[in-house]
Amino acid sequence: MKNIELNQLALQLMRPHGKEGKILGKIMNKSNKNMINDSIIALQLEKRNKILEIGLGNCKHLKEIMKKAKGVKYFGFEVSETITQEAIQINQKYIKKRKALFQNYDGQKMPRILAPR
């Protein structure tokens, strides 16, 4: 790979964007599948647990999380607007049922929704 290609790949990995970002999201979901599944098992989810995921990718794994326990609420935060929109599109079912919330953030300051009250 040429330096320019490596730099472009590095930028996409940091903050996926555009058509290439969507493709990268799918590739990452596939390549990380075993790690994602192991993480879901390790959570040992119980009824009405709340999950916060930072750097959620396209969140195709949300259906597996929701199968583990009833009443689970999921909050996902992502620095990439492209990936956030992909996750929203893929998980409309859970958003409409108010079981999931996806939000883009700057990677530095957590969104207000998580501030202690």
C-alpha positions in Angstrom: 0.0 0.0 0.0 1.2 3.5 -0.8 1.5 6.1 2.0 -1.5 8.0 0.6 -3.7 4.9 0.8 -2.5 4.1 4.3 -3.3 7.6 5.4 -6.8 7.4 3.9 -7.4 4.1 5.6 -6.2 5.5 8.9 -8.6 8.4 8.6 -11.5 6.0 7.8 -10.6 3.9 10.8 -10.5 6.9 13.1 -13.8 8.3 11.9 -15.5 6.4 9.1 -17.3 8.6 6.6 -19.1 8.4 3.3 -19.6 5.3 1.1 -16.2 4.0 2.2 -17.1 4.4 5.8 -20.2 2.3 5.4 -18.2 -0.4 3.7 -15.6 -0.3 6.5 -18.4 -0.6 9.1 -19.6 -3.8 7.5 -16.1 -5.2 7.3 -15.4 -4.3 10.9 -18.6 -5.9 12.1 -17.7 -9.1 10.2 -14.1 -9.2 11.4 -15.0 -8.4 15.0 -17.9 -10.9 15.2 -16.3 -13.4 17.5 -15.1 -10.7 19.9 -18.5 -9.0 19.8 -20.3 -12.3 20.6 -17.9 -13.1 23.4 -18.5 -9.7 24.9 -22.2 -10.1 24.8 -21.9 -13.4 26.6 -19.5 -11.9 29.2 -22.1 -9.2 30.0 -24.4 -11.8 31.6 -27.4 -9.6 30.9 -30.3 -9.7 33.3 -33.8 -8.2 33.0 -33.9 -4.4 32.6 -30.1 -3.9 32.4 -28.8 -0.8 30.8 -25.9 -1.0 28.4 -23.6 1.8 27.2 -21.5 1.2 24.2 -18.9 3.7 23.0 -17.7 3.1 19.5 -20.6 0.9 18.4 -19.8 0.4 14.8 -22.9 -0.3 12.8 -24.4 -2.1 15.8 -25.7 -5.1 13.8 -25.1 -7.0 17.0 -28.0 -5.2 18.9 -30.5 -8.0 18.1 -28.2 -10.5 19.9 -28.0 -8.2 22.9 -31.8 -7.9 23.0 -32.3 -11.7 22.9 -30.3 -12.1 26.1 -32.8 -10.5 28.6 -36.1 -8.7 28.6 -36.4 -5.0 29.1 -32.7 -4.2 28.2 -32.1 -0.6 27.3 -29.1 0.2 25.0 -27.3 3.5 24.6 -24.7 3.8 21.8 -22.3 6.7 21.2 -20.2 7.0 18.2 -17.8 9.7 16.8 -18.6 8.9 13.2 -21.9 10.5 11.9 -21.9 7.9 9.0 -21.7 5.0 11.4 -24.3 6.5 13.8 -26.7 6.9 10.9 -26.0 3.3 9.8 -26.8 2.0 13.3 -30.0 4.0 13.4 -31.1 2.6 10.0 -30.3 -1.0 11.0 -31.9 -0.8 14.4 -35.2 1.2 13.7 -37.2 -1.6 15.4 -35.5 -1.0 18.8 -35.5 2.8 18.5 -39.3 2.8 17.8 -39.8 0.6 20.9 -37.6 3.0 22.9 -35.2 0.2 23.7 -32.2 1.8 22.0 -30.8 5.3 21.5 -27.9 6.2 19.2 -26.1 9.4 19.4 -23.1 11.0 17.7 -20.6 12.7 20.0 -17.2 14.5 19.7 -15.2 11.7 21.3 -14.2 13.9 24.2 -17.3 14.9 26.2 -20.1 12.4 26.9 -23.5 13.5 25.8 -25.7 15.2 28.4 -28.1 12.3 28.5 -25.6 10.4 30.7 -24.9 13.2 33.1 -25.6 12.2 36.7 -28.7 13.8 38.2 
